[in-house]
Amino acid sequence: MMKKRLEGKVIVVSGGTKGVGRAAAEAFAKEGAIVAIAGRDKTAAQHILRLLEIYGQKGMFVYTDLKKVSDCKNLFDTVYDKY
């Protein structure tokens, strides 16, 4: 089996629950990345995380309002602490 290009990498996707962000999260997972989804829609994020599991990848959701510096800091602190 070929090694996936992003295997062992952790990628943070802002707006990963809809549109281009969702498509990017899926593409990164297909290539082996662990995907951290930042956004405000927890329900949509749960659907995406289940999809990532189908691709055999881990993922996480961190509620993030990108207009709030504290949320952005929390996002990266949380992802760094976990992975």
Protein Blocks (a to p, Z undefined) as FASTA:
>chain_A
ZZdfkgoiacddehilgcjllmmmmmmmmnopacddddfblklmmmmmmmmmmnopacdd
ddddfkbmklmmmmmmmmmmmZZ
